[in-house]
């Protein structure tokens, strides 16, 4: 998985007044937490809003630099303004090569569904799946082959088969379904009625 280097400004005083002032200057507040060198830490910082927005849709590791220290991290949480949808806060969690990492990984669909080729409609139920894996084995995406998916069929989390990762999402959850269009159902019903007449 790709690693993005980011620099932030550590803040020693936490206050709403300072947060509002930082926002006017193009920064948002954030928190780094986790374990570093065997000790639990929590550091507050300001991050440029443009840098934060670049992480909005990214799934990646982040090398976060605060002062003279750089931490291996993942984005653990984001908060958005309820009206403007602007990012207003971001959290990072420290990770290490010694422990498995839990992340929401994007799903990449491959193949052409047999059901779609017959006129069905592919409905994607999930965009990401939660996985656990060693840091050096974490994939950029989880591949799901839909080529054998027929009309009215679904592929579920339990059908994902990838080495070196553990799937944490509910195994019975559908990832994608090939729905039968109403026009096809009506046609099938009419044909069935003719055969039974």
TIRO-2110 file (N, C-alpha, C; in Angstrom, 1 decimal):
// TIRO-2110
0.8, -1.2, 0.0, N, 1, A
0.0, 0.0, 0.0, CA, 1, A
0.9, 1.2, 0.0, C, 1, A
0.4, 2.3, -0.7, N, 2, A
1.2, 3.5, -0.8, CA, 2, A
1.3, 4.2, 0.5, C, 2, A
2.4, 5.0, 0.7, N, 3, A
2.6, 5.8, 1.9, CA, 3, A
2.7, 7.3, 1.5, C, 3, A
2.0, 8.1, 2.1, N, 4, A
2.0, 9.5, 1.8, CA, 4, A
2.6, 10.3, 3.0, C, 4, A
3.7, 11.1, 2.7, N, 5, A
4.3, 11.9, 3.8, CA, 5, A
3.6, 13.2, 4.0, C, 5, A
3.4, 13.5, 5.3, N, 6, A
2.6, 14.7, 5.6, CA, 6, A
3.3, 15.4, 6.8, C, 6, A
3.3, 16.7, 6.8, N, 7, A
3.8, 17.5, 7.9, CA, 7, A
2.7, 18.3, 8.6, C, 7, A
2.7, 18.3, 9.9, N, 8, A
1.7, 19.0, 10.6, CA, 8, A
2.3, 19.8, 11.7, C, 8, A
1.6, 20.8, 12.2, N, 9, A
2.1, 21.7, 13.3, CA, 9, A
1.6, 21.3, 14.6, C, 9, A
2.5, 20.9, 15.5, N, 10, A
2.0, 20.4, 16.8, CA, 10, A
1.5, 21.6, 17.6, C, 10, A
0.4, 21.4, 18.4, N, 11, A
-0.1, 22.4, 19.2, CA, 11, A
-0.2, 22.0, 20.7, C, 11, A
0.3, 22.8, 21.6, N, 12, A
0.3, 22.5, 23.0, CA, 12, A
-0.9, 22.9, 23.8, C, 12, A
-1.6, 23.9, 23.2, N, 13, A
-2.8, 24.4, 23.9, CA, 13, A
-4.0, 24.0, 23.1, C, 13, A
-5.1, 23.4, 23.7, N, 14, A
-6.3, 23.1, 23.0, CA, 14, A
-7.4, 24.0, 23.4, C, 14, A
-7.9, 24.8, 22.4, N, 15, A
-9.0, 25.7, 22.7, CA, 15, A
-9.8, 26.0, 21.4, C, 15, A
-11.1, 26.2, 21.6, N, 16, A
-12.0, 26.5, 20.4, CA, 16, A
-11.6, 27.8, 19.8, C, 16, A
-11.1, 28.8, 20.6, N, 17, A
-10.7, 30.0, 20.0, CA, 17, A
-9.5, 29.9, 19.1, C, 17, A
-8.5, 29.1, 19.5, N, 18, A
-7.4, 28.8, 18.6, CA, 18, A
-7.8, 28.0, 17.4, C, 18, A
-8.7, 27.1, 17.6, N, 19, A
-9.1, 26.3, 16.4, CA, 19, A
-9.8, 27.2, 15.4, C, 19, A
-10.6, 28.2, 15.8, N, 20, A
-11.3, 29.1, 14.9, CA, 20, A
-10.3, 29.9, 14.2, C, 20, A
-9.3, 30.4, 14.9, N, 21, A
-8.2, 31.2, 14.3, CA, 21, A
-7.4, 30.4, 13.3, C, 21, A
-7.1, 29.2, 13.6, N, 22, A
-6.4, 28.3, 12.7, CA, 22, A
-7.2, 28.0, 11.4, C, 22, A
-8.5, 27.9, 11.6, N, 23, A
-9.3, 27.6, 10.4, CA, 23, A
-9.3, 28.8, 9.5, C, 23, A
-9.3, 30.0, 10.0, N, 24, A
-9.3, 31.2, 9.1, CA, 24, A
-8.0, 31.3, 8.4, C, 24, A
-6.9, 30.6, 8.9, N, 25, A
-5.6, 30.6, 8.2, CA, 25, A
-5.4, 29.4, 7.3, C, 25, A
-6.5, 28.6, 7.2, N, 26, A
-6.4, 27.4, 6.3, CA, 26, A
-6.0, 26.1, 7.0, C, 26, A
-6.2, 26.0, 8.3, N, 27, A
-5.8, 24.8, 9.0, CA, 27, A
-7.0, 24.2, 9.7, C, 27, A
-6.9, 22.8, 10.0, N, 28, A
-7.9, 22.2, 10.8, CA, 28, A
-7.2, 21.5, 11.9, C, 28, A
-7.9, 21.3, 13.1, N, 29, A
-7.2, 20.6, 14.2, CA, 29, A
-7.3, 19.1, 14.0, C, 29, A
-6.3, 18.4, 14.6, N, 30, A
-6.3, 16.9, 14.5, CA, 30, A
-5.6, 16.3, 15.8, C, 30, A
-5.8, 15.0, 15.9, N, 31, A
-5.1, 14.3, 17.0, CA, 31, A
-4.4, 13.1, 16.5, C, 31, A
-3.2, 12.9, 17.0, N, 32, A
-2.5, 11.6, 16.8, CA, 32, A
-2.4, 10.9, 18.1, C, 32, A
-2.8, 9.6, 18.0, N, 33, A
-2.8, 8.8, 19.2, CA, 33, A
-2.3, 7.3, 18.9, C, 33, A
-2.0, 6.6, 20.0, N, 34, A
-1.5, 5.2, 19.8, CA, 34, A
-0.3, 5.0, 20.7, C, 34, A
0.5, 4.0, 20.3, N, 35, A
1.7, 3.7, 21.1, CA, 35, A
3.0, 4.0, 20.3, C, 35, A
3.9, 4.6, 20.9, N, 36, A
5.2, 4.9, 20.3, CA, 36, A
6.3, 4.6, 21.3, C, 36, A
7.3, 3.8, 20.9, N, 37, A
8.4, 3.4, 21.8, CA, 37, A
7.9, 2.8, 23.1, C, 37, A
6.8, 2.1, 23.0, N, 38, A
6.2, 1.4, 24.2, CA, 38, A
5.3, 2.2, 25.1, C, 38, A
5.1, 3.5, 24.8, N, 39, A
4.3, 4.3, 25.6, CA, 39, A
3.1, 4.9, 24.8, C, 39, A
2.0, 5.0, 25.5, N, 40, A
0.8, 5.6, 24.9, CA, 40, A
1.0, 7.1, 24.8, C, 40, A
0.6, 7.6, 23.6, N, 41, A
0.7, 9.1, 23.4, CA, 41, A
-0.5, 9.6, 22.8, C, 41, A
-0.7, 10.9, 23.0, N, 42, A
-1.8, 11.7, 22.3, CA, 42, A
-1.2, 13.1, 22.0, C, 42, A
-1.1, 13.4, 20.8, N, 43, A
-0.6, 14.7, 20.4, CA, 43, A
-1.6, 15.4, 19.5, C, 43, A
-1.8, 16.7, 19.8, N, 44, A
-2.7, 17.6, 19.1, CA, 44, A
-1.9, 18.4, 18.1, C, 44, A
-2.5, 18.6, 16.9, N, 45, A
-1.8, 19.3, 15.9, CA, 45, A
-2.8, 20.1, 15.0, C, 45, A
-2.2, 20.9, 14.1, N, 46, A
-3.0, 21.6, 13.0, CA, 46, A
-2.4, 21.1, 11.7, C, 46, A
-3.3, 20.9, 10.8, N, 47, A
-3.0, 20.4, 9.4, CA, 47, A
-3.6, 21.3, 8.4, C, 47, A
-2.9, 21.6, 7.3, N, 48, A
-3.4, 22.4, 6.3, CA, 48, A
-4.7, 21.7, 5.7, C, 48, A
-5.7, 22.5, 5.5, N, 49, A
-7.0, 22.0, 5.0, CA, 49, A
-6.8, 21.3, 3.6, C, 49, A
-6.0, 21.9, 2.8, N, 50, A
-5.8, 21.2, 1.4, CA, 50, A
-5.1, 19.9, 1.6, C, 50, A
-4.2, 19.7, 2.5, N, 51, A
-3.5, 18.5, 2.7, CA, 51, A
-4.6, 17.4, 3.3, C, 51, A
-5.4, 17.9, 4.2, N, 52, A
-6.4, 17.0, 4.8, CA, 52, A
-7.4, 16.6, 3.7, C, 52, A
-7.8, 17.5, 2.9, N, 53, A
-8.8, 17.2, 1.8, CA, 53, A
-8.2, 16.2, 0.8, C, 53, A
-6.9, 16.2, 0.6, N, 54, A
-6.2, 15.2, -0.3, CA, 54, A
-6.4, 13.8, 0.3, C, 54, A
-6.6, 13.7, 1.5, N, 55, A
-6.8, 12.3, 2.2, CA, 55, A
-8.3, 11.9, 2.2, C, 55, A
-9.1, 12.8, 1.7, N, 56, A
-10.6, 12.6, 1.9, CA, 56, A
-11.0, 11.2, 1.3, C, 56, A
-10.6, 10.9, 0.2, N, 57, A
-11.0, 9.6, -0.5, CA, 57, A
-9.8, 8.6, -0.6, C, 57, A
-8.7, 8.9, 0.1, N, 58, A
-7.5, 8.0, -0.1, CA, 58, A
-7.6, 6.9, 1.0, C, 58, A
-7.1, 5.8, 0.6, N, 59, A
-6.8, 4.7, 1.5, CA, 59, A
-5.3, 4.4, 1.4, C, 59, A
-4.6, 4.8, 2.5, N, 60, A
-3.2, 4.7, 2.4, CA, 60, A
-2.6, 4.8, 3.8, C, 60, A
-1.3, 4.5, 3.9, N, 61, A
-0.5, 4.8, 5.1, CA, 61, A
0.0, 6.2, 5.1, C, 61, A
0.2, 6.8, 6.2, N, 62, A
0.6, 8.2, 6.3, CA, 62, A
1.9, 8.3, 7.2, C, 62, A
2.9, 8.9, 6.6, N, 63, A
4.1, 9.2, 7.5, CA, 63, A
3.9, 10.6, 8.0, C, 63, A
3.4, 10.7, 9.2, N, 64, A
3.0, 12.0, 9.8, CA, 64, A
4.2, 12.6, 10.6, C, 64, A
4.7, 13.8, 10.2, N, 65, A
5.8, 14.4, 10.9, CA, 65, A
5.3, 15.5, 11.8, C, 65, A
5.7, 15.4, 13.0, N, 66, A
5.4, 16.5, 14.0, CA, 66, A
6.7, 16.9, 14.6, C, 66, A
7.1, 18.1, 14.3, N, 67, A
8.4, 18.6, 14.8, CA, 67, A
9.5, 17.7, 14.2, C, 67, A
10.3, 17.1, 15.1, N, 68, A
11.5, 16.2, 14.6, CA, 68, A
11.1, 14.7, 14.6, C, 68, A
9.9, 14.4, 14.9, N, 69, A
9.4, 13.0, 14.9, CA, 69, A
8.5, 12.7, 13.7, C, 69, A
8.7, 11.5, 13.2, N, 70, A
7.8, 11.0, 12.1, CA, 70, A
7.2, 9.7, 12.6, C, 70, A
5.9, 9.6, 12.4, N, 71, A
5.1, 8.4, 12.9, CA, 71, A
4.4, 7.7, 11.7, C, 71, A
4.5, 6.4, 11.7, N, 72, A
3.7, 5.6, 10.7, CA, 72, A
2.3, 5.5, 11.2, C, 72, A
1.3, 6.0, 10.4, N, 73, A
0.0, 6.1, 10.8, CA, 73, A
-1.0, 5.7, 9.7, C, 73, A
-2.3, 5.6, 10.2, N, 74, A
-3.4, 5.5, 9.2, CA, 74, A
-4.4, 6.6, 9.7, C, 74, A
-5.3, 7.0, 8.8, N, 75, A
-6.3, 8.0, 9.1, CA, 75, A
-7.4, 7.1, 9.9, C, 75, A
-7.7, 7.5, 11.1, N, 76, A
-8.6, 6.8, 11.9, CA, 76, A
-10.0, 7.4, 12.0, C, 76, A
-10.1, 8.7, 11.7, N, 77, A
-11.4, 9.3, 11.8, CA, 77, A
-11.4, 10.7, 11.2, C, 77, A
-12.5, 11.1, 10.5, N, 78, A
-12.7, 12.4, 10.0, CA, 78, A
-14.0, 13.0, 10.4, C, 78, A
-14.1, 14.3, 10.6, N, 79, A
-15.3, 14.9, 10.9, CA, 79, A
-15.6, 16.0, 9.9, C, 79, A
-16.9, 16.1, 9.5, N, 80, A
-17.2, 17.1, 8.5, CA, 80, A
-18.3, 18.0, 9.0, C, 80, A
-18.3, 19.2, 8.5, N, 81, A
-19.3, 20.2, 8.8, CA, 81, A
-20.7, 19.7, 8.3, C, 81, A
-21.8, 19.8, 9.1, N, 82, A
-23.1, 19.2, 8.7, CA, 82, A
-23.7, 19.9, 7.5, C, 82, A
-23.3, 21.2, 7.3, N, 83, A
-23.9, 22.0, 6.2, CA, 83, A
-23.0, 22.1, 5.0, C, 83, A
-21.8, 22.5, 5.2, N, 84, A
-20.8, 22.8, 4.1, CA, 84, A
-20.1, 21.5, 3.6, C, 84, A
-20.1, 20.5, 4.5, N, 85, A
-19.4, 19.2, 4.2, CA, 85, A
-17.9, 19.4, 4.2, C, 85, A
-17.4, 20.5, 4.7, N, 86, A
-16.0, 20.7, 4.8, CA, 86, A
-15.4, 19.9, 5.9, C, 86, A
-14.2, 19.3, 5.7, N, 87, A
-13.6, 18.6, 6.8, CA, 87, A
-13.2, 19.6, 7.9, C, 87, A
-13.5, 19.2, 9.2, N, 88, A
-13.2, 20.1, 10.3, CA, 88, A
-12.3, 19.5, 11.4, C, 88, A
-12.1, 18.2, 11.2, N, 89, A
-11.2, 17.5, 12.2, CA, 89, A
-10.7, 16.2, 11.6, C, 89, A
-9.5, 15.8, 12.0, N, 90, A
-8.9, 14.5, 11.5, CA, 90, A
-8.1, 13.8, 12.6, C, 90, A
-8.2, 12.5, 12.7, N, 91, A
-7.5, 11.7, 13.7, CA, 91, A
-6.5, 10.7, 12.9, C, 91, A
-5.3, 10.6, 13.5, N, 92, A
-4.4, 9.6, 13.0, CA, 92, A
-4.1, 8.6, 14.1, C, 92, A
-3.9, 7.3, 13.7, N, 93, A
-3.6, 6.3, 14.7, CA, 93, A
-2.2, 5.7, 14.3, C, 93, A
-1.3, 5.5, 15.3, N, 94, A
0.0, 5.0, 15.1, CA, 94, A
0.0, 3.5, 14.9, C, 94, A
0.7, 3.0, 13.8, N, 95, A
0.7, 1.6, 13.5, CA, 95, A
2.2, 1.2, 13.6, C, 95, A
2.4, -0.1, 13.6, N, 96, A
3.8, -0.7, 13.6, CA, 96, A
3.8, -1.9, 12.8, C, 96, A
5.1, -2.3, 12.3, N, 97, A
5.3, -3.5, 11.5, CA, 97, A
5.1, -4.7, 12.4, C, 97, A
5.1, -4.6, 13.7, N, 98, A
5.0, -5.8, 14.6, CA, 98, A
3.6, -6.2, 14.8, C, 98, A
2.6, -5.4, 14.5, N, 99, A
1.2, -5.7, 14.8, CA, 99, A
0.4, -5.6, 13.5, C, 99, A
-0.6, -6.4, 13.4, N, 100, A
-1.5, -6.4, 12.2, CA, 100, A
-2.3, -5.1, 12.3, C, 100, A
-2.7, -4.6, 11.1, N, 101, A
-3.4, -3.3, 11.0, CA, 101, A
-4.8, -3.6, 10.5, C, 101, A
-5.8, -2.9, 11.0, N, 102, A
-7.2, -3.0, 10.6, CA, 102, A
-7.5, -1.7, 9.7, C, 102, A
-8.1, -2.0, 8.5, N, 103, A
-8.4, -0.9, 7.6, CA, 103, A
-9.6, -1.2, 6.8, C, 103, A
-10.3, -0.2, 6.3, N, 104, A
-11.4, -0.3, 5.3, CA, 104, A
-10.8, -0.2, 4.0, C, 104, A
-10.8, -1.3, 3.2, N, 105, A
-10.1, -1.3, 1.9, CA, 105, A
-11.1, -1.3, 0.7, C, 105, A
-10.9, -0.4, -0.3, N, 106, A
-11.8, -0.4, -1.4, CA, 106, A
-11.9, -1.7, -2.2, C, 106, A
-13.1, -2.0, -2.7, N, 107, A
-13.4, -3.2, -3.5, CA, 107, A
-13.2, -2.9, -5.0, C, 107, A
-12.4, -3.7, -5.7, N, 108, A
-12.3, -3.6, -7.1, CA, 108, A
-12.9, -4.8, -7.8, C, 108, A
-14.0, -4.5, -8.6, N, 109, A
-14.7, -5.6, -9.3, CA, 109, A
-14.0, -5.9, -10.6, C, 109, A
-13.8, -7.2, -10.9, N, 110, A
-13.2, -7.6, -12.1, CA, 110, A
-14.1, -8.6, -12.8, C, 110, A
-14.0, -8.6, -14.1, N, 111, A
-14.8, -9.6, -14.9, CA, 111, A
-16.1, -9.0, -15.3, C, 111, A
-16.8, -9.7, -16.3, N, 112, A
-18.1, -9.3, -16.8, CA, 112, A
-19.1, -10.3, -16.3, C, 112, A
-20.1, -9.9, -15.5, N, 113, A
-21.0, -10.8, -15.0, CA, 113, A
-21.9, -11.5, -16.1, C, 113, A
-22.0, -12.8, -15.9, N, 114, A
-22.8, -13.6, -16.8, CA, 114, A
-24.3, -13.1, -16.8, C, 114, A
-24.8, -12.7, -15.7, N, 115, A
-26.1, -12.2, -15.6, CA, 115, A
-26.3, -10.8, -16.3, C, 115, A
-25.3, -10.0, -16.2, N, 116, A
-25.3, -8.7, -16.9, CA, 116, A
-25.3, -8.9, -18.4, C, 116, A
-24.6, -9.9, -18.9, N, 117, A
-24.6, -10.2, -20.3, CA, 117, A
-25.9, -10.7, -20.8, C, 117, A
-26.7, -11.2, -19.9, N, 118, A
-28.1, -11.7, -20.2, CA, 118, A
-29.1, -10.6, -20.1, C, 118, A
-28.7, -9.4, -19.7, N, 119, A
-29.6, -8.3, -19.6, CA, 119, A
-29.9, -7.8, -18.1, C, 119, A
-29.2, -8.4, -17.1, N, 120, A
-29.4, -8.1, -15.8, CA, 120, A
-28.7, -6.8, -15.4, C, 120, A
-29.0, -6.3, -14.2, N, 121, A
-28.4, -5.0, -13.7, CA, 121, A
-27.5, -5.3, -12.5, C, 121, A
-26.2, -4.9, -12.6, N, 122, A
-25.3, -5.1, -11.5, CA, 122, A
-25.5, -4.0, -10.5, C, 122, A
-25.8, -4.4, -9.2, N, 123, A
-26.0, -3.4, -8.1, CA, 123, A
-24.9, -3.7, -7.1, C, 123, A
-24.0, -2.7, -6.9, N, 124, A
-22.9, -2.8, -6.0, CA, 124, A
-23.4, -2.4, -4.6, C, 124, A
-23.4, -3.3, -3.6, N, 125, A
-23.9, -3.1, -2.3, CA, 125, A
-22.8, -2.6, -1.3, C, 125, A
-21.6, -2.9, -1.6, N, 126, A
-20.5, -2.4, -0.8, CA, 126, A
-19.4, -1.8, -1.6, C, 126, A
-18.8, -0.7, -1.1, N, 127, A
-17.6, -0.1, -1.7, CA, 127, A
-16.3, -0.4, -1.1, C, 127, A
-16.4, -0.8, 0.3, N, 128, A
-15.2, -1.1, 1.0, CA, 128, A
-15.5, -2.3, 1.9, C, 128, A
-14.4, -3.0, 2.3, N, 129, A
-14.5, -4.1, 3.2, CA, 129, A
-13.4, -4.0, 4.3, C, 129, A
-13.8, -4.3, 5.5, N, 130, A
-12.8, -4.1, 6.6, CA, 130, A
-11.9, -5.4, 6.7, C, 130, A
-10.6, -5.2, 6.7, N, 131, A
-9.7, -6.3, 6.7, CA, 131, A
-8.6, -6.1, 7.8, C, 131, A
-7.9, -7.2, 8.1, N, 132, A
-6.8, -7.1, 9.1, CA, 132, A
-5.6, -7.8, 8.4, C, 132, A
-4.5, -7.1, 8.4, N, 133, A
-3.3, -7.7, 7.7, CA, 133, A
-2.0, -7.1, 8.3, C, 133, A
-0.9, -7.7, 8.1, N, 134, A
0.4, -7.1, 8.4, CA, 134, A
0.6, -5.9, 7.5, C, 134, A
1.3, -4.9, 8.1, N, 135, A
1.5, -3.6, 7.4, CA, 135, A
2.0, -3.8, 6.0, C, 135, A
3.0, -4.7, 5.8, N, 136, A
3.7, -4.9, 4.5, CA, 136, A
2.9, -5.8, 3.6, C, 136, A
1.7, -6.3, 4.1, N, 137, A
0.9, -7.2, 3.2, CA, 137, A
-0.5, -6.5, 2.9, C, 137, A
-0.7, -5.3, 3.4, N, 138, A
-2.0, -4.6, 3.2, CA, 138, A
-2.2, -4.3, 1.8, C, 138, A
-3.3, -4.7, 1.1, N, 139, A
-3.5, -4.4, -0.3, CA, 139, A
-4.1, -3.0, -0.5, C, 139, A
-3.9, -2.5, -1.7, N, 140, A
-4.5, -1.2, -2.1, CA, 140, A
-6.0, -1.4, -2.3, C, 140, A
-6.4, -2.6, -2.7, N, 141, A
-7.8, -2.9, -2.9, CA, 141, A
-8.0, -4.4, -2.8, C, 141, A
-9.3, -4.8, -2.6, N, 142, A
-9.7, -6.2, -2.5, CA, 142, A
-10.4, -6.5, -3.8, C, 142, A
-9.9, -7.5, -4.5, N, 143, A
-10.4, -7.9, -5.8, CA, 143, A
-11.6, -8.9, -5.6, C, 143, A
-12.7, -8.6, -6.3, N, 144, A
-13.9, -9.5, -6.3, CA, 144, A
-14.2, -9.8, -7.8, C, 144, A
-14.1, -11.1, -8.1, N, 145, A
-14.5, -11.6, -9.5, CA, 145, A
-16.0, -11.8, -9.6, C, 145, A
-16.6, -11.1, -10.5, N, 146, A
-18.1, -11.2, -10.6, CA, 146, A
-18.4, -11.9, -11.9, C, 146, A
-17.5, -12.5, -12.6, N, 147, A
-17.7, -13.1, -13.9, CA, 147, A
-18.7, -14.3, -13.9, C, 147, A
-18.8, -15.0, -12.8, N, 148, A
-19.7, -16.1, -12.7, CA, 148, A
-21.1, -15.8, -12.1, C, 148, A
-21.3, -14.5, -11.8, N, 149, A
-22.5, -14.0, -11.2, CA, 149, A
-23.7, -14.0, -12.2, C, 149, A
-24.7, -14.9, -11.9, N, 150, A
-25.8, -15.0, -12.8, CA, 150, A
-27.0, -14.1, -12.4, C, 150, A
-28.0, -14.1, -13.2, N, 151, A
-29.3, -13.4, -13.0, CA, 151, A
-29.8, -13.7, -11.6, C, 151, A
-30.1, -12.7, -10.8, N, 152, A
-30.7, -12.9, -9.5, CA, 152, A
-29.7, -13.4, -8.4, C, 152, A
-28.5, -13.5, -8.7, N, 153, A
-27.5, -14.0, -7.8, CA, 153, A
-26.7, -12.9, -7.1, C, 153, A
-26.1, -13.2, -5.9, N, 154, A
-25.3, -12.3, -5.2, CA, 154, A
-24.0, -12.9, -4.9, C, 154, A
-23.0, -12.0, -4.7, N, 155, A
-21.7, -12.5, -4.2, CA, 155, A
-21.5, -11.8, -2.9, C, 155, A
-21.0, -12.6, -1.9, N, 156, A
-21.0, -12.1, -0.5, CA, 156, A
-19.6, -12.0, 0.0, C, 156, A
-19.4, -11.4, 1.1, N, 157, A
-18.1, -11.2, 1.7, CA, 157, A
-17.4, -12.5, 1.9, C, 157, A
-18.1, -13.6, 2.2, N, 158, A
-17.5, -14.9, 2.5, CA, 158, A
-16.8, -15.5, 1.2, C, 158, A
-17.2, -14.9, 0.0, N, 159, A
-16.6, -15.4, -1.2, CA, 159, A
-15.3, -14.8, -1.6, C, 159, A
-14.8, -13.8, -0.8, N, 160, A
-13.5, -13.1, -1.0, CA, 160, A
-12.4, -14.1, -0.6, C, 160, A
-11.5, -14.2, -1.5, N, 161, A
-10.4, -15.2, -1.3, CA, 161, A
-9.1, -14.5, -1.6, C, 161, A
-8.4, -13.9, -0.6, N, 162, A
-7.1, -13.3, -0.8, CA, 162, A
-6.1, -13.8, 0.3, C, 162, A
-4.9, -14.0, -0.1, N, 163, A
-3.9, -14.4, 0.8, CA, 163, A
-3.4, -13.3, 1.7, C, 163, A
-3.0, -13.7, 2.9, N, 164, A
-2.3, -12.8, 3.9, CA, 164, A
-3.2, -11.8, 4.6, C, 164, A
-4.5, -11.8, 4.3, N, 165, A
-5.4, -10.9, 4.9, CA, 165, A
-6.6, -11.6, 5.6, C, 165, A
-7.1, -11.0, 6.7, N, 166, A
-8.3, -11.6, 7.3, CA, 166, A
-9.4, -10.6, 7.1, C, 166, A
-10.6, -11.2, 6.6, N, 167, A
-11.7, -10.3, 6.4, CA, 167, A
-12.5, -10.2, 7.7, C, 167, A
-12.8, -8.9, 8.1, N, 168, A
-13.5, -8.7, 9.3, CA, 168, A
-14.9, -8.3, 9.1, C, 168, A
-15.3, -7.9, 7.9, N, 169, A
-16.7, -7.6, 7.7, CA, 169, A
-17.6, -8.8, 7.8, C, 169, A
-18.9, -8.6, 8.1, N, 170, A
-19.8, -9.8, 8.2, CA, 170, A
-19.8, -10.6, 7.0, C, 170, A
-19.5, -11.9, 7.1, N, 171, A
-19.3, -12.8, 6.0, CA, 171, A
-20.6, -13.0, 5.1, C, 171, A
-21.7, -12.8, 5.7, N, 172, A
-23.0, -13.0, 5.0, CA, 172, A
-23.4, -11.8, 4.2, C, 172, A
-22.7, -10.7, 4.4, N, 173, A
-23.2, -9.4, 3.7, CA, 173, A
-22.9, -9.5, 2.2, C, 173, A
-24.0, -9.2, 1.4, N, 174, A
-23.8, -9.1, 0.0, CA, 174, A
-22.9, -8.0, -0.5, C, 174, A
-22.0, -8.3, -1.4, N, 175, A
-21.1, -7.3, -2.0, CA, 175, A
-21.8, -6.7, -3.3, C, 175, A
-22.3, -7.6, -4.1, N, 176, A
-23.0, -7.2, -5.3, CA, 176, A
-24.0, -8.2, -5.7, C, 176, A
-25.1, -7.7, -6.4, N, 177, A
-26.2, -8.5, -6.8, CA, 177, A
-26.5, -8.2, -8.3, C, 177, A
-26.9, -9.2, -9.0, N, 178, A
-27.4, -9.0, -10.4, CA, 178, A
-28.9, -9.0, -10.3, C, 178, A
-29.5, -7.9, -10.4, N, 179, A
-31.0, -7.8, -10.4, CA, 179, A
-31.6, -8.1, -11.7, C, 179, A
-32.7, -8.7, -11.7, N, 180, A
-33.5, -8.9, -13.0, CA, 180, A
-34.4, -7.7, -13.2, C, 180, A
-34.2, -7.0, -14.3, N, 181, A
-35.0, -5.9, -14.6, CA, 181, A
-36.5, -6.2, -14.7, C, 181, A
-37.3, -5.2, -14.4, N, 182, A
-38.8, -5.5, -14.4, CA, 182, A
-39.3, -5.9, -15.8, C, 182, A
-38.7, -5.4, -16.8, N, 183, A
-39.1, -5.7, -18.2, CA, 183, A
-38.8, -7.2, -18.4, C, 183, A
-37.7, -7.7, -17.9, N, 184, A
-37.4, -9.1, -18.1, CA, 184, A
-38.3, -10.0, -17.3, C, 184, A
-38.6, -9.6, -16.1, N, 185, A
-39.5, -10.4, -15.2, CA, 185, A
-40.9, -10.5, -15.9, C, 185, A
-41.3, -9.3, -16.4, N, 186, A
-42.6, -9.3, -17.1, CA, 186, A
-42.7, -10.3, -18.3, C, 186, A
-41.6, -10.2, -19.1, N, 187, A
-41.4, -11.1, -20.2, CA, 187, A
-41.4, -12.6, -19.8, C, 187, A
-40.7, -12.9, -18.7, N, 188, A
-40.6, -14.3, -18.3, CA, 188, A
-42.0, -14.7, -17.8, C, 188, A
-42.7, -13.8, -17.1, N, 189, A
-44.1, -14.2, -16.6, CA, 189, A
-45.0, -14.5, -17.8, C, 189, A
-45.0, -13.7, -18.8, N, 190, A
-45.8, -13.8, -20.0, CA, 190, A
-45.5, -15.2, -20.7, C, 190, A
-44.2, -15.5, -20.8, N, 191, A
-43.8, -16.7, -21.5, CA, 191, A
-44.3, -17.9, -20.6, C, 191, A
-44.2, -17.8, -19.3, N, 192, A
-44.6, -18.9, -18.4, CA, 192, A
-46.1, -19.1, -18.5, C, 192, A
-46.9, -18.0, -18.6, N, 193, A
-48.3, -18.1, -18.8, CA, 193, A
-48.7, -18.8, -20.0, C, 193, A
-48.0, -18.5, -21.1, N, 194, A
-48.3, -19.1, -22.4, CA, 194, A
-48.1, -20.6, -22.4, C, 194, A
-47.0, -21.0, -21.7, N, 195, A
-46.6, -22.4, -21.6, CA, 195, A
-47.6, -23.2, -20.8, C, 195, A
-48.2, -22.5, -19.8, N, 196, A
-49.2, -23.2, -18.9, CA, 196, A
-50.6, -23.1, -19.5, C, 196, A
-50.8, -22.3, -20.6, N, 197, A
-52.2, -22.2, -21.1, CA, 197, A
-52.6, -23.5, -21.8, C, 197, A
END
